[in-house]
């Protein structure tokens, strides 16, 4: 049995209190040593001066096939991605397309509306999908675009027209079920050009 003298301080009936000053963002005011993490970072002149100048950092993804470089040059932040297996993916798509055109079935392909096996539509490198997302969809990733029927069809149109080497479907044409206009690039005047 535990006596009140043996009872640790952290076991009691009181609610836990959180001091939000330690987690606050900087909202201006006097910078002191006791105003939280944001003020401590502002007092770190070495970190501030390192981030202010030109710098770069390179990292690899878990599969070691995508090199991402982030940094700052001449006062502007940048991010570049380089995927090392893009040519291999394009070659694999071309081989798949040739086999599909020759009539070889793909047992892992999706099943069509008629109940028969169809062919894989595309095999798009991650870096290319990010490039399309940034150029045409305002940075909205493929994982989000594919949930909207119209945006998904527009994404497929871009792949079919500009990145045809990654189309696996026979003859390089995707069976897009919805007729949608070609998307306008981000930053351009968006007006209806008609169907292309």
Rosetta blueprint (number, residue, H / E / L):
1 X L
2 X L
3 X L
4 X L
5 X L
6 X L
7 X L
8 X L
9 X L
10 X L
11 X L
12 X L
13 X L
14 X L
15 X L
16 X L
17 X L
18 X L
19 X L
20 X H
21 X H
22 X H
23 X L
24 X L
25 X L
26 X L
27 X L
28 X L
29 X L
30 X L
31 X L
32 X L
33 X L
34 X L
35 X L
36 X L
37 X H
38 X H
39 X H
40 X H
41 X H
42 X H
43 X H
44 X L
45 X H
46 X H
47 X H
48 X H
49 X H
50 X H
51 X H
52 X H
53 X L
54 X L
55 X E
56 X E
57 X E
58 X E
59 X E
60 X E
61 X L
62 X L
63 X L
64 X L
65 X L
66 X E
67 X E
68 X E
69 X E
70 X E
71 X E
72 X E
73 X E
74 X L
75 X L
76 X E
77 X E
78 X E
79 X E
80 X E
81 X E
82 X E
83 X E
84 X L
85 X L
86 X H
87 X H
88 X H
89 X H
90 X H
91 X H
92 X H
93 X H
94 X H
95 X H
96 X H
97 X H
98 X H
99 X H
100 X H
101 X H
102 X L
103 X L
104 X L
105 X L
106 X L
107 X L
108 X L
109 X L
110 X L
111 X E
112 X L
113 X L
114 X L
115 X L
116 X L
117 X E
118 X L
119 X L
120 X L
121 X L
122 X E
123 X L
124 X L
125 X L
126 X H
127 X H
128 X H
129 X H
130 X H
131 X H
132 X H
133 X H
134 X H
135 X H
136 X H
137 X L
138 X L
139 X L
140 X L
141 X L
142 X H
143 X H
144 X H
145 X H
146 X L
147 X L
148 X L
149 X H
150 X H
151 X H
152 X H
153 X H
154 X H
155 X H
156 X H
157 X H
158 X H
159 X H
160 X H
161 X H
162 X H
163 X L
164 X H
165 X H
166 X H
167 X E
168 X L
169 X L
170 X H
171 X H
172 X H
173 X L
174 X L
175 X L
176 X L
177 X L
178 X L
179 X L
180 X L
181 X L
182 X L
183 X L
184 X L
185 X L
186 X L
187 X L
188 X L
189 X L
190 X L
191 X L
192 X L
193 X L
194 X L
195 X L
196 X L
